[in-house]
Amino acid sequence: MEVLTLPIAPVVLLKPARHGDSRGYFTEAYSKRRLAEAGLNFDFIQDNLSLSAERGTIRGLHFQAAPSEQTKLVSVLRGAVLDVVVDIRAGSPTYGKHVAVELSAENGLQLLAPRGFAHGLCTLVPDTMVAYKVDGYYDAAKDFGLRWDDPDLGIAWPIGAGEAKVSDKDRRQPLLRDLPAYFAYRGDAA
């Protein structure tokens, strides 16, 4: 497994090895031991799947606040997404900045979205299935979000606002400037 650094620590991109032949390929999609060898120690306790039928489906930007924070390991099982994480750690030198990467079933990349970051995605093709490993259980009372189209974030979504398929919940999320300080910057440790 290759660990690729990104402009905002501790967000990283993981590239599991693929072993292919004429039949297809085999990959070890998750290995707690291999992550630990790379200094990434998480106790993932739940797997979530989402299926988006249409291209241009936006999910996010979501996070859970204390005491129910979550680190997410995101991968695409079918299709492709633009995957985005936004630093929402008060006092961070990268507060309000984001990282956006394309994850697809074809490229096999995985994004590690640590606690203290809002996470969202936009599907690039129809019938996209995304898998999320999380290190905290879902808590509806601590489930929050950030507006996906906040102009202050400067995210270059691959679709126009009129094309976006967005839930009512995600349309009502606050802008970054109105977001309470749910997380504090404590260095780059995930």
Contacts in CASP RR format, 6 or more apart in sequence:
PFRMAT RR
TARGET T0000
AUTHOR 0000-0000-0000
METHOD contacts of the structure
MODEL  1
MEVLTLPIAPVVLLKPARHGDSRGYFTEAYSKRRLAEAGLNFDFIQDNLS
LSAERGTIRGLHFQAAPSEQTKLVSVLRGAVLDVVVDIRAGSPTYGKHVA
VELSAENGLQLLAPRGFAHGLCTLVPDTMVAYKVDGYYDAAKDFGLRWDD
PDLGIAWPIGAGEAKVSDKDRRQPLLRDLPAYFAYRGDAA
1 14 0 8 1.000
1 15 0 8 1.000
1 16 0 8 1.000
1 17 0 8 1.000
1 28 0 8 1.000
1 31 0 8 1.000
1 34 0 8 1.000
1 35 0 8 1.000
1 38 0 8 1.000
2 14 0 8 1.000
2 15 0 8 1.000
2 17 0 8 1.000
3 12 0 8 1.000
3 13 0 8 1.000
3 14 0 8 1.000
3 15 0 8 1.000
3 38 0 8 1.000
3 40 0 8 1.000
4 12 0 8 1.000
4 13 0 8 1.000
4 14 0 8 1.000
4 15 0 8 1.000
5 12 0 8 1.000
5 13 0 8 1.000
6 12 0 8 1.000
6 13 0 8 1.000
6 99 0 8 1.000
6 101 0 8 1.000
7 94 0 8 1.000
7 97 0 8 1.000
7 99 0 8 1.000
8 85 0 8 1.000
8 87 0 8 1.000
8 94 0 8 1.000
8 97 0 8 1.000
8 98 0 8 1.000
8 99 0 8 1.000
9 188 0 8 1.000
10 112 0 8 1.000
10 114 0 8 1.000
10 188 0 8 1.000
10 189 0 8 1.000
10 190 0 8 1.000
11 85 0 8 1.000
11 99 0 8 1.000
11 111 0 8 1.000
11 112 0 8 1.000
11 113 0 8 1.000
11 114 0 8 1.000
11 117 0 8 1.000
12 40 0 8 1.000
12 111 0 8 1.000
12 112 0 8 1.000
13 101 0 8 1.000
13 109 0 8 1.000
13 110 0 8 1.000
13 111 0 8 1.000
13 112 0 8 1.000
14 35 0 8 1.000
14 73 0 8 1.000
14 109 0 8 1.000
14 110 0 8 1.000
14 111 0 8 1.000
14 112 0 8 1.000
15 108 0 8 1.000
15 109 0 8 1.000
15 110 0 8 1.000
16 27 0 8 1.000
16 28 0 8 1.000
16 29 0 8 1.000
16 108 0 8 1.000
16 110 0 8 1.000
17 27 0 8 1.000
17 28 0 8 1.000
18 25 0 8 1.000
18 26 0 8 1.000
18 27 0 8 1.000
18 108 0 8 1.000
19 25 0 8 1.000
19 26 0 8 1.000
19 27 0 8 1.000
20 26 0 8 1.000
27 108 0 8 1.000
28 34 0 8 1.000
29 75 0 8 1.000
29 110 0 8 1.000
30 44 0 8 1.000
30 73 0 8 1.000
30 133 0 8 1.000
32 42 0 8 1.000
32 44 0 8 1.000
35 41 0 8 1.000
35 42 0 8 1.000
40 112 0 8 1.000
40 190 0 8 1.000
42 71 0 8 1.000
42 73 0 8 1.000
42 135 0 8 1.000
42 190 0 8 1.000
43 135 0 8 1.000
44 73 0 8 1.000
44 133 0 8 1.000
44 134 0 8 1.000
44 135 0 8 1.000
45 134 0 8 1.000
45 135 0 8 1.000
45 136 0 8 1.000
45 137 0 8 1.000
46 133 0 8 1.000
46 134 0 8 1.000
46 136 0 8 1.000
46 137 0 8 1.000
46 138 0 8 1.000
47 131 0 8 1.000
47 132 0 8 1.000
47 133 0 8 1.000
47 134 0 8 1.000
48 131 0 8 1.000
48 132 0 8 1.000
48 134 0 8 1.000
48 138 0 8 1.000
49 77 0 8 1.000
49 129 0 8 1.000
49 130 0 8 1.000
49 131 0 8 1.000
49 132 0 8 1.000
50 59 0 8 1.000
50 129 0 8 1.000
50 130 0 8 1.000
50 132 0 8 1.000
51 127 0 8 1.000
51 128 0 8 1.000
51 129 0 8 1.000
52 59 0 8 1.000
52 123 0 8 1.000
52 126 0 8 1.000
52 127 0 8 1.000
52 128 0 8 1.000
52 129 0 8 1.000
52 130 0 8 1.000
52 165 0 8 1.000
53 126 0 8 1.000
53 127 0 8 1.000
54 123 0 8 1.000
54 126 0 8 1.000
54 165 0 8 1.000
55 123 0 8 1.000
55 124 0 8 1.000
55 125 0 8 1.000
55 126 0 8 1.000
55 159 0 8 1.000
56 122 0 8 1.000
56 123 0 8 1.000
56 124 0 8 1.000
56 158 0 8 1.000
56 159 0 8 1.000
56 163 0 8 1.000
56 164 0 8 1.000
56 165 0 8 1.000
57 122 0 8 1.000
57 123 0 8 1.000
57 128 0 8 1.000
57 164 0 8 1.000
57 165 0 8 1.000
58 120 0 8 1.000
58 121 0 8 1.000
58 122 0 8 1.000
58 148 0 8 1.000
58 157 0 8 1.000
58 164 0 8 1.000
58 165 0 8 1.000
58 166 0 8 1.000
58 170 0 8 1.000
59 120 0 8 1.000
59 121 0 8 1.000
59 130 0 8 1.000
59 167 0 8 1.000
59 170 0 8 1.000
60 118 0 8 1.000
60 119 0 8 1.000
60 120 0 8 1.000
60 121 0 8 1.000
60 145 0 8 1.000
60 146 0 8 1.000
60 148 0 8 1.000
60 170 0 8 1.000
60 173 0 8 1.000
61 84 0 8 1.000
61 86 0 8 1.000
61 118 0 8 1.000
61 119 0 8 1.000
61 120 0 8 1.000
61 145 0 8 1.000
61 146 0 8 1.000
61 147 0 8 1.000
61 148 0 8 1.000
61 173 0 8 1.000
62 118 0 8 1.000
62 119 0 8 1.000
62 120 0 8 1.000
62 143 0 8 1.000
62 144 0 8 1.000
62 145 0 8 1.000
63 69 0 8 1.000
63 70 0 8 1.000
63 88 0 8 1.000
63 116 0 8 1.000
63 117 0 8 1.000
63 118 0 8 1.000
63 119 0 8 1.000
63 144 0 8 1.000
63 145 0 8 1.000
63 146 0 8 1.000
63 182 0 8 1.000
64 70 0 8 1.000
64 136 0 8 1.000
64 138 0 8 1.000
64 139 0 8 1.000
64 142 0 8 1.000
64 143 0 8 1.000
64 144 0 8 1.000
65 142 0 8 1.000
65 144 0 8 1.000
65 182 0 8 1.000
65 183 0 8 1.000
66 142 0 8 1.000
66 182 0 8 1.000
67 142 0 8 1.000
68 136 0 8 1.000
68 137 0 8 1.000
68 138 0 8 1.000
68 139 0 8 1.000
68 141 0 8 1.000
68 142 0 8 1.000
69 115 0 8 1.000
69 116 0 8 1.000
69 136 0 8 1.000
69 183 0 8 1.000
70 115 0 8 1.000
70 134 0 8 1.000
70 135 0 8 1.000
70 136 0 8 1.000
71 112 0 8 1.000
71 113 0 8 1.000
71 114 0 8 1.000
71 115 0 8 1.000
71 134 0 8 1.000
71 135 0 8 1.000
71 136 0 8 1.000
71 190 0 8 1.000
72 111 0 8 1.000
72 112 0 8 1.000
72 113 0 8 1.000
72 119 0 8 1.000
72 132 0 8 1.000
72 133 0 8 1.000
72 134 0 8 1.000
73 110 0 8 1.000
73 111 0 8 1.000
73 112 0 8 1.000
73 113 0 8 1.000
73 132 0 8 1.000
73 133 0 8 1.000
73 134 0 8 1.000
74 83 0 8 1.000
74 103 0 8 1.000
74 110 0 8 1.000
74 111 0 8 1.000
74 112 0 8 1.000
74 113 0 8 1.000
74 119 0 8 1.000
74 121 0 8 1.000
74 130 0 8 1.000
74 131 0 8 1.000
74 132 0 8 1.000
75 103 0 8 1.000
75 108 0 8 1.000
75 109 0 8 1.000
75 110 0 8 1.000
75 111 0 8 1.000
75 130 0 8 1.000
75 131 0 8 1.000
76 103 0 8 1.000
76 104 0 8 1.000
76 105 0 8 1.000
76 108 0 8 1.000
76 128 0 8 1.000
76 129 0 8 1.000
76 130 0 8 1.000
76 131 0 8 1.000
77 105 0 8 1.000
77 129 0 8 1.000
77 130 0 8 1.000
77 131 0 8 1.000
78 105 0 8 1.000
78 127 0 8 1.000
78 128 0 8 1.000
78 129 0 8 1.000
79 104 0 8 1.000
79 105 0 8 1.000
79 106 0 8 1.000
79 123 0 8 1.000
79 124 0 8 1.000
79 125 0 8 1.000
79 127 0 8 1.000
79 128 0 8 1.000
79 129 0 8 1.000
80 102 0 8 1.000
80 103 0 8 1.000
80 104 0 8 1.000
80 105 0 8 1.000
80 106 0 8 1.000
80 123 0 8 1.000
80 124 0 8 1.000
80 125 0 8 1.000
80 128 0 8 1.000
81 102 0 8 1.000
81 103 0 8 1.000
81 104 0 8 1.000
81 121 0 8 1.000
81 122 0 8 1.000
81 123 0 8 1.000
81 124 0 8 1.000
81 128 0 8 1.000
81 130 0 8 1.000
82 100 0 8 1.000
82 101 0 8 1.000
82 102 0 8 1.000
82 121 0 8 1.000
82 122 0 8 1.000
82 124 0 8 1.000
82 157 0 8 1.000
82 158 0 8 1.000
83 100 0 8 1.000
83 101 0 8 1.000
83 102 0 8 1.000
83 103 0 8 1.000
83 111 0 8 1.000
83 119 0 8 1.000
83 120 0 8 1.000
83 121 0 8 1.000
84 98 0 8 1.000
84 99 0 8 1.000
84 100 0 8 1.000
84 119 0 8 1.000
84 120 0 8 1.000
84 121 0 8 1.000
84 122 0 8 1.000
84 155 0 8 1.000
85 98 0 8 1.000
85 99 0 8 1.000
85 111 0 8 1.000
85 113 0 8 1.000
85 117 0 8 1.000
85 118 0 8 1.000
85 119 0 8 1.000
85 120 0 8 1.000
86 96 0 8 1.000
86 97 0 8 1.000
86 98 0 8 1.000
86 117 0 8 1.000
86 118 0 8 1.000
86 119 0 8 1.000
86 146 0 8 1.000
86 153 0 8 1.000
86 155 0 8 1.000
86 176 0 8 1.000
87 94 0 8 1.000
87 95 0 8 1.000
87 96 0 8 1.000
87 97 0 8 1.000
87 98 0 8 1.000
87 116 0 8 1.000
87 117 0 8 1.000
88 95 0 8 1.000
88 96 0 8 1.000
88 116 0 8 1.000
88 117 0 8 1.000
88 118 0 8 1.000
88 146 0 8 1.000
88 176 0 8 1.000
88 179 0 8 1.000
88 182 0 8 1.000
88 183 0 8 1.000
89 95 0 8 1.000
89 116 0 8 1.000
89 117 0 8 1.000
89 183 0 8 1.000
89 184 0 8 1.000
89 185 0 8 1.000
89 186 0 8 1.000
90 181 0 8 1.000
90 183 0 8 1.000
90 184 0 8 1.000
90 185 0 8 1.000
91 184 0 8 1.000
91 185 0 8 1.000
92 185 0 8 1.000
92 187 0 8 1.000
93 185 0 8 1.000
95 185 0 8 1.000
96 152 0 8 1.000
96 153 0 8 1.000
96 176 0 8 1.000
98 153 0 8 1.000
98 154 0 8 1.000
98 155 0 8 1.000
100 155 0 8 1.000
100 156 0 8 1.000
101 109 0 8 1.000
101 111 0 8 1.000
102 109 0 8 1.000
102 124 0 8 1.000
103 109 0 8 1.000
103 110 0 8 1.000
103 111 0 8 1.000
103 121 0 8 1.000
103 130 0 8 1.000
104 124 0 8 1.000
112 190 0 8 1.000
113 119 0 8 1.000
114 190 0 8 1.000
115 183 0 8 1.000
115 190 0 8 1.000
116 182 0 8 1.000
116 183 0 8 1.000
118 145 0 8 1.000
118 146 0 8 1.000
120 148 0 8 1.000
121 130 0 8 1.000
122 157 0 8 1.000
122 158 0 8 1.000
122 159 0 8 1.000
122 164 0 8 1.000
124 158 0 8 1.000
144 173 0 8 1.000
144 182 0 8 1.000
145 170 0 8 1.000
145 173 0 8 1.000
145 174 0 8 1.000
145 179 0 8 1.000
146 153 0 8 1.000
146 173 0 8 1.000
146 174 0 8 1.000
146 175 0 8 1.000
146 176 0 8 1.000
146 179 0 8 1.000
147 170 0 8 1.000
147 173 0 8 1.000
147 174 0 8 1.000
147 175 0 8 1.000
147 176 0 8 1.000
148 155 0 8 1.000
148 157 0 8 1.000
148 164 0 8 1.000
148 166 0 8 1.000
148 170 0 8 1.000
148 173 0 8 1.000
149 155 0 8 1.000
149 157 0 8 1.000
149 161 0 8 1.000
149 164 0 8 1.000
150 175 0 8 1.000
150 176 0 8 1.000
152 175 0 8 1.000
152 176 0 8 1.000
152 177 0 8 1.000
153 176 0 8 1.000
157 164 0 8 1.000
END
